[in-house]
Amino acid sequence: MKIWVDGSLRDAADATVSVLDHGITVGDGVFETLKAVDGAAFATTRHLDRLTRSARGLGLPDPDLDEVRRGCEAVLAANPVPLGRLRITYTGGLSPLGSDRGDAGPTLIIALGEAAVRPDTTAVVTVPWTRNERGALSGLKTTSYGENVVALARAHAHGASEAIFGNTVGRLCEGTGSNIFVVLGGQLLTPPLSSGCLAGITRELVAEWSGAQEADLPLEALDEAEEIFLTSTLRDVQAVRLADGRELPGAPGPVTAKAMRVFAERAGADPNP
């Protein structure tokens, strides 16, 4: 495996960063995950725009997007896989121990791992922890993923592939690495960004292509929804067949099936929508 670290490709064994990198010591970094199909990354422009937004939100300097694109192209060419997870990580760089950021400049790492096609349906569980919609990191895709690790482990322990968070006021928010859509009264709805959820790239495209509307929803909407589905870079559109043990018969339902079909057609026709 070849990995891009700060301007050049390196063998995996030599692709190292300092143990004092702020991304390691305090999780001071942002990242993007892009789907790569046969060496071509999907929705690159949207992902790099969000990388910049996240960096600004964390107070990091804007990433050099020309270098990021060069790194992505080099990594994709050096690691041919039919379906891959292209990961861009951008951190605060070499820094003192503690929360103060150093002045050595940021670290850029780009790697590619092979991915498997997700099944059409899955199970989810809600968790007792909340997203803080008013927090400093709300809506940013940062490397501070500890609470997602804990929540996802709980989901796996309950036979589910994803954990669903409410926010501090009991509204439906998002999964650990996905956005959530529900069908209520025949309407396709998804929580607004004000709920604290990430502005997912797949979420954005599904809303554009399928006409979903944002709605401030109680967490209990999952108990009433006729259909539920998740969206993310590697899930695309994935139907939920079990939510906290409640079966959604016939998943994927008609609205979900249409969203899956439209997304596959539109994404297949334009790799950088």
Salt bridges, closest charged atoms under 4 A:
ASP11 OD1 - LYS2 NZ 2.47
ASP28 OD2 - HIS22 ND1 2.73
ASP28 OD1 - ARG101 NH2 2.72
GLU32 OE1 - HIS47 ND1 2.65
GLU32 OE1 - ARG50 NH2 2.75
ASP62 OD2 - ARG56 NH2 2.73
GLU147 OE2 - ARG131 NH1 2.51
GLU174 OE2 - ARG131 NE 2.63
GLU204 OE1 - ARG46 NH1 2.84
GLU208 OE2 - ARG46 NH1 3.20
GLU214 OE2 - ARG203 NH2 2.67
ASP216 OD1 - ARG171 NE 3.16
ASP236 OD1 - LYS35 NZ 2.99
